[in-house]
Amino acid sequence: MRLAGRSICRGVVEGDLVLLDSPFSFLGGVEPSSGRLTSTSGAAGTSISGKIFGFPRGRGSTVGSYTMLQMKREGTLPLAIINERAETIVATGAVMAGLPMVDSIDMSLLKNGDRLKVNADTGEIEVDAVKESEVVTCVLMHEGKLLALKRSMKVSTNQGMWAGVSGYIEPGAGPIDTAIKEIKEEVAIEHPRLIRSAPMYSIRTGDRLWRIHPFLFESPTDEVTIDWEHTEYRWIEPQEAESMLIVPGFVHVLKALL
């Protein structure tokens, strides 16, 4: 998996990720002498020394920049910093300490303990253990209802869960052509009318990153013939989907399309 961000302070490093899910202040959030996080960070006792440190954004006093300089003198700095949005105090401290830093990264795609390669020269993050798959997800509507399909135990992912029509985009194929092909193969519906598409959406499940292209189609019929990938289908009201066992990210797809 490769994520493109923005370079704040240059450098190239590789290491294990310590990840926080809330804003962080170096002033009071870490012991400079040891590099261990304090109770105010929500991860008391965890060392960030020699680790890649990720958190959404910085907060707190400008003294935090000098805390980072103190950590450099103590030899307890992290290897690099990753943020969703760089905040001035942390960015200034990183530059002063010569600490590689990247922002504009979707932190929801990272997990605590990930082994990362951080190229802060280009602003790129790599996680070799996470593989990327590019897929389409098609929502079919007919007379105000949407088609929900229950995935069989023969498919490779999300067995027994409800979803739309989906499929992998093969090399050389485009998203829209793949979408129409999958609709024909999975539910035997010909000539669906494209209503709209939504921007590609990324979600991570375990060691797989899904790049999802969402499409909304109007079906000319409510007659469905499912293939081996599904065991049953239902035409449901859109609000019913949230009470069903649905595949990860499907609610986001529905909100983006509907």
N, C-alpha and C positions, 0 to 999 in steps of 0.2 A: 504494500500500500504506500502510495506517495501522495503527500499533501503539500499544496503550494501556499506559502504564506508570504510575509514581508520581512526582509532583513532589517534588524534594528542595530545589531552589533555583530561584526563579522567573526567567523571562525567555523571550524568543522570538527565535530566530536561524535562519539558513539557511546551510549551507556543506557542504563536502566532508568525508567521513568518513575518519579514520585509525583503523583497527581492529586491535586486538591480540587474540590468542586465549588469553592467559594473564594472571594477576593482575599488577597494576602498582603500583610505589611511586614517588611523585614524588621522594622522597629517593634520589638516585643514579640514577634512571631517566631523568632529563631534565636538560639544561643550562639553568638558568634564564635565562642571558644571551642564549641563542639560540632556546630552545624546541625544540631538537633532541634526539631520543631518544638515549640512550647504548647501549652494547653490552649492558648488563644487561636492557634491555627486549626484546631479540630483534629490534629494528628500527632498529639504529644509523643515525644520520644523518637519519632522517625527522623533518621538522618538524611539530609539532602546533600551532604558533602560527597563529592565525587559522583553525584547522580544528575540526571536531567530533571529539572524541576518545572512542573507545569501547573498553572492556575489561571483562572479566567482573566484577572486583571489585578493590578496593585491598588493599594489604598494606604492612607495614613500620612504621617509626617515626613517632611523632606529629610529628616535625620535618617530615614531608612536607607538613603543613598550612601551615607557614611557608614552605616552598619555593614553594607556590602563591601566597602573598602576595608573595614576591620576584618571581615571574614577572609578577604584576600591575604591580609597580613598574617592571619592565623592559619592559613592553608585549609580552610573549611568551606570554600565556595562550592556551589554546584558546578557541574560541567557546562550547563547551558540553561537558559530559561525559555519557556514556551508560554505564550499568552494568546487569548482570543483578541484582546485589545491592549496594546501597550499604554501604560500610564506613565506620566512624566517622571515620577520619582524613581520607579524601577528602571525605566529606560536610561535615565541619567546615571544611576548606580552601575548598570551594566556597562555602559560606555566608560565610566571612570575606572571600573575594575577590569576592563578588557574581557568581559564575560559574553560569549556568544548568546544572542537573543533573537528570537523570531516571534512575530505576532501574526494576527489574521488567520489563526488556525482554529478549525472547528474541534474544540476539545471533547465533544461528545463522541468523536471517532477514536479517541485514545483511551487506554485502560491502564490503571495502576500496575506497574511492573513490566510494561511493554519494553522491549529492547529497541531503541531508536537510533537512527543515524540523523544527526542534525547538521544540515549544511546552511549555516547562517550567512554564507557568502551569497547564496542564491535564494534563501528563504524557504528551502524545501525540507520536509521531514519524511523519512522513510521508515517503514515498519515491515521488515522482510517476512515476518511470520504471518502477516495478514495479507491474504490474496484478494484481488479485486475481481468482481464480476459485474458486467454491464447488462442490464435487463430492461424489459418493458413490463409495465403493469397497465392493463386495460380495464377500465370500468365501463360496463355495458348497461345502458339505460333503455327501458321500454315503458312508455306511458307512466313516467314518473318513478318507476321502481328500478332498482339496480340488481344486477345478477351477482349472487354470491356463490362461490364454488368451494366445496370441501375437498381438500387435497388428500389424495390416497396415501396408503402406506408404501406405495411403490416409488414415490418421488424421493429425491435426495434430501430435501429440506422441508421443514415446517409441516410434517405429516399431521393429518387430522385437523388442520387449521383452515379457516375460511379466508378466501382471497378473491381477487379478480382473475382475469385471464393474464397469464404472465409467461415469460420465456426469455432465454438467453439471446443476446444479440451476437450472432456469429461474425467472425472476421469478414470484413468486406460488405456486410449487410447494414442497412440503415434502421433506425428505430421505428419509423412509421411502417416500412415494409414488413419488419418483423412483427409488429403489432397486428397487422391485417392477416399475416400468415398464421399466427398463433390463434387468433379468433376462429379462423376456419378449421384448424386442426383440433382445437380443444372443445369447441362447442358447436361446430358445424353451422355457423352463421355466415351467410354470404352477403357481401356488399353492405357492411355497417357504415353509417355516416359519421365521419369525424366531426365532433362538436368543438373540441378544444384540446390542447395539450398544456402541460405545466412544466416549469423548469426542472431539470434533472435534480433529483434529491438523493443524498447519500445517507446510508445507515449502516451501522456495524453490528453484526451478530457473531460473537465468538471470534474466530480467526478469519472471518470473511467480511469484506466491505462490499456492499451492494450499491451500485450506481443505477438508480431507478429513473426511467423515463416514463412519466404518467400520461395516459391518454384517456379521453372520455369519448365514447361512441354511442350513437343512437342505433339500437337494433331494430330492424324492420319486423321482427317477430319475437314472440315469447316462447317459441318452440326451440328446445335445446337438446342436442345429442352430445353427451359428455364422452370423453375418451378415457383411457386408463389412468390419467393423471388425477382424476376426481371420482368420488364415490356418490355425490349427490349435489343438487343445486337448488337454490331458492331465489325467487324474485322478492326483494325486501324493500321496505322504506329505508331511505338513507340513514335515518337516526337509529335504526335497529343494529347497524354494524357495530356500534360501540359496546353493545351488550353481548356480542358474540366473541368466540375465541378466534381472533383474526391474526394474520401474519404481521410481524413487526413492520411498522411504517405504513400500514394500509390506511390508518386513520389520517395520517398526514397527507397521503395521496388523495383521499376523498375530500379533505378540506381544501386542498390546492385546486381540485377540479370542479368542485360543486359550490 
